[in-house]
Amino acid sequence: MWKWLLASFVFILIVIELVFFAPQPGDREIENGWASKSDIEQEKDIEQVLHGSHLIESKGDKKLWELDAKEARKTKKSDDWNLDQVKVKFFGENEVSYNAFGKSGFVGDKQKELKISGETQITSSNGYVLNTEVIYYKTDTRTIDGPEPVKLKGPPELKGDGGPLFMESDFFDADLNTNIINLKQNVHGRKLMSGGRNMKIRSREALFSGQSNFVLFKKDVIIDVDSMTITGPRAKFIYKDNELHSMFVDGGVKIKDVGRWGVAGEAEVFFQEDKYIFKGNPKVVEGDDQLVGEEIIIYDGGDRIQVKKAKTKYNTSKPSEEKTN
């Protein structure tokens, strides 16, 4: 009798466990890492999955780019690949390279088109770092297009106490044939100069070389250094020993400072010396005084002014007087 009672008790326990505690099919899928039904339906067209994939695109003996991804997926009836955790090394001319990283990517049209998206970062071999959301690379033209807003950080200066150049723009492109990185539309940024001085710069376009220290700002350039504002159509940064040494502005220059304004054909700014040289029929007006000569040099933020081969110096409220050097 007691054996029959024990068997009945065990049977009741089994029924209770099956009814109340048995795992549901969905629970097993999650526990075992299986995809949900909706995920399976979305990925039913995937034909091939590669983990730790590696792709290379070449033209003859020349390598164009080299790609690594954590995972690559190819769908049926297509040669396109969707990628996760993408790293790409683009090869420019003259042994210049660009390393790009992103959360996801896409390779299509028989590896002629490449997309990287999701917190994308590009680093040139000479130290420029660009951060944006998405980039597109076309093998036929060897160009990188960045249609979204971009932030650029220049390489650090090896000497002095100046900081790197920081720039932003609405979009950019990069030509790997010329190694020119072109920031376009609403270009603006800043740079900490030696001695704690601040420079702000704005333009409609800015060109950066991926193989040298060449930087050119174009179209409606506005440069603020402390209290002085310099405007012109073009401004070129000149580096020496990996440090911003000077700036050349041409095409018609206007200057404005506290209590002072002027015009010139071109201007050179020497940052370490805090010296500004204006050439090309320069004229500086300060209060009632007007200075005109072949060359006007402003030192120490305007505390000293030198006029070379002065043509006139006069007080506009008094009769003019001639002066020669």
C-alpha positions as CSV (number, residue, x, y, z in Angstrom):
1,M,0.0,0.0,0.0
2,W,2.7,2.5,1.0
3,K,4.4,1.9,-2.4
4,W,1.2,2.8,-4.2
5,L,0.8,6.0,-2.1
6,L,4.4,7.0,-2.9
7,A,4.0,6.5,-6.6
8,S,0.8,8.6,-6.6
9,F,2.6,11.4,-4.7
10,V,5.5,11.5,-7.2
11,F,3.1,11.5,-10.2
12,I,1.2,14.5,-8.7
13,L,4.5,16.4,-8.2
14,I,5.5,15.7,-11.9
15,V,2.1,17.1,-13.1
16,I,2.5,20.3,-11.1
17,E,6.0,20.9,-12.4
18,L,4.9,20.4,-16.0
19,V,2.0,22.7,-15.6
20,F,3.5,25.6,-13.7
21,F,7.3,25.4,-14.1
22,A,8.0,24.0,-17.6
23,P,10.1,26.5,-19.7
24,Q,8.3,28.1,-22.6
25,P,9.8,27.8,-26.1
26,G,10.7,31.5,-26.2
27,D,12.5,31.1,-22.9
28,R,14.6,28.4,-24.3
29,E,15.5,30.5,-27.4
30,I,16.7,33.3,-25.2
31,E,18.6,31.0,-22.8
32,N,20.4,29.3,-25.7
33,G,21.1,32.5,-27.6
34,W,18.7,31.7,-30.4
35,A,17.2,34.5,-32.5
36,S,13.6,35.4,-31.9
37,K,11.0,34.6,-34.6
38,S,11.0,38.2,-35.9
39,D,14.8,38.2,-36.2
40,I,14.7,34.9,-38.1
41,E,12.2,36.4,-40.5
42,Q,14.4,39.5,-41.0
43,E,17.5,37.5,-41.6
44,K,16.0,34.6,-43.6
45,D,17.7,35.9,-46.8
46,I,21.2,35.7,-45.3
47,E,23.2,33.1,-47.3
48,Q,26.6,33.4,-45.7
49,V,28.1,34.7,-42.4
50,L,31.8,35.2,-41.9
51,H,33.4,35.9,-38.5
52,G,36.6,37.8,-38.5
53,S,36.4,38.7,-42.2
54,H,39.2,40.3,-44.2
55,L,38.8,41.9,-47.6
56,I,41.3,43.6,-49.9
57,E,40.6,45.8,-53.0
58,S,43.5,46.2,-55.5
59,K,44.0,47.6,-58.9
60,G,46.8,45.7,-60.6
61,D,49.7,45.6,-58.2
62,K,48.4,48.6,-56.3
63,K,46.4,48.0,-53.1
64,L,43.5,50.5,-52.7
65,W,42.1,49.5,-49.4
66,E,42.2,46.7,-46.8
67,L,39.2,45.9,-44.6
68,D,38.7,43.9,-41.4
69,A,35.3,43.3,-39.8
70,K,34.1,41.4,-36.8
71,E,31.3,39.8,-38.8
72,A,30.2,39.9,-42.5
73,R,26.9,38.8,-43.9
74,K,25.9,38.2,-47.5
75,T,22.3,37.8,-48.7
76,K,21.0,35.5,-51.4
77,K,21.4,36.4,-55.0
78,S,23.7,39.3,-54.1
79,D,27.4,39.9,-53.8
80,D,26.9,42.7,-51.3
81,W,28.2,42.4,-47.7
82,N,26.9,44.0,-44.5
83,L,29.6,44.4,-41.9
84,D,29.9,44.9,-38.1
85,Q,32.8,46.6,-36.3
86,V,34.6,47.8,-39.4
87,K,38.3,48.8,-39.8
88,V,39.5,50.0,-43.1
89,K,42.9,51.2,-44.2
90,F,42.8,53.4,-47.4
91,F,45.9,53.8,-49.4
92,G,46.6,57.3,-50.9
93,E,49.4,58.5,-53.1
94,N,53.0,58.8,-52.0
95,E,52.6,56.2,-49.2
96,V,50.0,58.3,-47.4
97,S,47.3,56.2,-45.6
98,Y,44.0,56.8,-43.8
99,N,42.7,54.5,-41.1
100,A,38.9,54.5,-40.7
101,F,36.7,52.9,-38.0
102,G,33.0,52.5,-37.6
103,K,30.3,50.4,-36.0
104,S,28.9,49.0,-39.3
105,G,29.7,48.9,-43.0
106,F,28.6,47.9,-46.4
107,V,30.6,46.6,-49.4
108,G,28.7,46.5,-52.7
109,D,29.0,46.6,-56.5
110,K,31.8,44.0,-56.6
111,Q,33.8,45.9,-53.9
112,K,33.8,49.2,-55.9
113,E,31.6,50.9,-53.2
114,L,32.2,51.0,-49.5
115,K,30.2,52.6,-46.7
116,I,31.2,53.0,-43.1
117,S,28.7,54.3,-40.5
118,G,28.2,54.7,-36.8
119,E,30.6,57.0,-34.9
120,T,33.0,56.9,-37.8
121,Q,36.6,58.1,-37.3
122,I,39.3,58.7,-39.9
123,T,43.0,59.3,-39.0
124,S,45.5,60.4,-41.7
125,S,49.1,59.2,-41.5
126,N,50.2,62.8,-40.7
127,G,47.9,63.1,-37.7
128,Y,44.6,64.6,-38.7
129,V,41.6,63.0,-37.0
130,L,38.1,63.4,-38.4
131,N,34.9,62.3,-36.7
132,T,31.6,62.0,-38.5
133,E,28.6,59.7,-38.7
134,V,29.0,58.1,-42.2
135,I,31.4,58.0,-45.1
136,Y,31.2,56.6,-48.6
137,Y,34.3,55.5,-50.6
138,K,34.2,55.0,-54.4
139,T,37.0,52.9,-55.8
140,D,36.6,54.3,-59.4
141,T,37.4,57.9,-58.3
142,R,39.3,57.0,-55.1
143,T,37.4,59.6,-53.1
144,I,35.8,59.6,-49.7
145,D,32.5,61.6,-49.2
146,G,31.3,62.6,-45.8
147,P,27.8,64.1,-46.2
148,E,27.2,64.6,-42.5
149,P,28.7,67.2,-40.1
150,V,32.3,66.6,-39.3
151,K,34.9,67.5,-36.7
152,L,38.6,67.7,-37.4
153,K,41.4,67.8,-35.0
154,G,44.9,68.7,-36.1
155,P,48.2,67.0,-35.0
156,P,49.6,68.3,-31.7
157,E,52.5,70.8,-31.8
158,L,55.8,69.4,-30.7
159,K,57.2,72.7,-29.4
160,G,55.8,75.6,-27.5
161,D,52.6,75.7,-25.5
162,G,50.2,76.0,-28.3
163,G,47.3,73.5,-28.8
164,P,46.1,71.6,-31.9
165,L,43.7,73.1,-34.5
166,F,40.0,72.2,-34.0
167,M,37.7,72.6,-37.0
168,E,34.1,71.8,-37.9
169,S,32.0,71.9,-41.1
170,D,28.7,70.7,-42.5
171,F,30.3,68.1,-44.7
172,F,33.6,67.1,-46.3
173,D,35.4,65.0,-49.0
174,A,38.8,63.6,-49.4
175,D,40.7,62.9,-52.6
176,L,43.2,60.1,-52.2
177,N,44.8,60.9,-55.5
178,T,45.9,64.4,-54.3
179,N,45.7,63.6,-50.5
180,I,43.5,66.8,-50.0
181,I,40.9,66.8,-47.2
182,N,38.3,69.4,-48.0
183,L,35.9,70.8,-45.3
184,K,33.0,72.6,-46.9
185,Q,30.2,75.0,-45.8
186,N,30.1,76.7,-42.4
187,V,33.7,76.0,-41.6
188,H,34.7,77.2,-38.2
189,G,37.2,76.4,-35.5
190,R,39.8,77.5,-33.0
191,K,43.4,77.2,-31.9
192,L,45.2,77.9,-28.7
193,M,48.3,79.9,-29.6
194,S,51.5,80.1,-27.6
195,G,51.4,82.5,-24.7
196,G,47.7,81.7,-24.0
197,R,46.4,83.6,-27.0
198,N,43.3,82.4,-28.7
199,M,42.6,82.3,-32.5
200,K,39.2,81.7,-34.0
201,I,38.7,81.2,-37.7
202,R,35.7,81.0,-40.1
203,S,35.4,80.4,-43.8
204,R,33.3,78.6,-46.4
205,E,35.9,76.1,-47.3
206,A,39.2,74.7,-45.8
207,L,41.8,72.4,-47.5
208,F,44.1,70.2,-45.4
209,S,46.9,68.1,-46.8
210,G,47.1,64.4,-45.7
211,Q,50.8,64.3,-46.5
212,S,52.2,67.7,-45.3
213,N,51.4,70.7,-43.1
214,F,49.5,72.6,-45.8
215,V,46.3,74.3,-44.7
216,L,44.3,76.7,-46.9
217,F,41.2,78.5,-45.9
218,K,39.0,79.9,-48.8
219,K,36.0,82.1,-49.4
220,D,35.0,84.8,-46.8
221,V,37.8,84.0,-44.3
222,I,37.5,85.7,-40.9
223,I,40.3,85.3,-38.4
224,D,40.1,86.6,-34.8
225,V,43.3,86.8,-32.7
226,D,42.6,88.3,-29.4
227,S,41.0,91.7,-30.1
228,M,42.2,91.9,-33.8
229,T,40.0,90.7,-36.7
230,I,41.5,90.0,-40.1
231,T,39.3,89.2,-43.1
232,G,40.2,88.2,-46.7
233,P,39.3,85.7,-49.4
234,R,42.2,83.3,-48.6
235,A,44.4,82.4,-45.7
236,K,47.3,79.9,-45.6
237,F,48.8,78.4,-42.5
238,I,52.6,77.9,-42.7
239,Y,54.2,75.3,-40.4
240,K,57.8,74.9,-39.3
241,D,59.1,72.0,-37.3
242,N,55.5,70.8,-36.8
243,E,54.5,74.1,-35.2
244,L,52.2,76.8,-36.7
245,H,54.8,79.5,-37.5
246,S,52.9,82.1,-39.6
247,M,49.8,82.8,-41.7
248,F,49.6,84.5,-45.1
249,V,46.4,86.3,-46.2
250,D,46.0,87.7,-49.7
251,G,43.5,88.9,-52.2
252,G,42.5,92.0,-50.3
253,V,42.8,92.2,-46.5
254,K,40.9,94.2,-44.0
255,I,41.9,94.5,-40.3
256,K,40.0,95.8,-37.3
257,D,41.2,96.3,-33.8
258,V,40.2,98.3,-30.8
259,G,40.3,101.9,-32.0
260,R,42.1,100.9,-35.2
261,W,41.2,99.7,-38.7
262,G,43.1,99.2,-42.0
263,V,43.3,97.7,-45.5
264,A,46.0,96.0,-47.5
265,G,46.6,93.8,-50.5
266,E,48.1,91.0,-48.3
267,A,49.2,90.3,-44.8
268,E,51.6,88.0,-42.9
269,V,51.1,87.1,-39.3
270,F,54.0,85.7,-37.2
271,F,52.4,84.2,-34.2
272,Q,55.5,83.6,-32.1
273,E,56.7,87.2,-32.5
274,D,53.2,88.6,-32.2
275,K,54.0,90.6,-35.4
276,Y,51.6,91.6,-38.3
277,I,53.0,92.8,-41.6
278,F,50.7,94.4,-44.1
279,K,51.8,95.0,-47.8
280,G,50.2,96.0,-51.0
281,N,49.2,99.7,-50.5
282,P,48.5,99.2,-46.8
283,K,46.6,101.9,-44.8
284,V,46.0,101.9,-41.1
285,V,43.7,104.5,-39.5
286,E,43.8,105.0,-35.7
287,G,41.6,107.8,-34.4
288,D,42.4,110.9,-36.4
289,D,45.7,109.5,-37.6
290,Q,46.2,107.7,-40.9
291,L,49.3,105.7,-41.9
292,V,50.2,104.9,-45.5
293,G,53.3,103.3,-46.8
294,E,54.8,100.3,-48.7
295,E,54.7,98.2,-45.6
296,I,53.1,98.6,-42.2
297,I,54.2,96.4,-39.2
298,I,52.2,96.1,-36.0
299,Y,54.0,94.6,-33.0
300,D,52.8,93.5,-29.5
301,G,49.1,93.6,-30.2
302,G,49.2,97.1,-31.6
303,D,51.4,98.7,-28.9
304,R,54.1,99.5,-31.6
305,I,53.5,100.4,-35.3
306,Q,56.3,100.8,-37.9
307,V,55.7,102.2,-41.4
308,K,58.4,101.5,-44.0
309,K,58.8,103.9,-46.8
310,A,55.9,106.0,-45.5
311,K,54.2,108.1,-48.0
312,T,52.1,110.2,-45.6
313,K,51.3,110.4,-41.9
314,Y,48.9,113.0,-40.8
315,N,46.1,113.9,-38.4
316,T,42.8,114.1,-40.3
317,S,41.8,117.1,-38.2
318,K,45.0,119.0,-39.0
319,P,46.9,119.8,-42.2
320,S,48.8,116.8,-43.5
321,E,52.5,116.6,-43.1
322,E,55.0,114.6,-45.3
323,K,57.3,112.0,-43.7
324,T,60.0,109.9,-45.3
325,N,62.1,107.0,-43.8
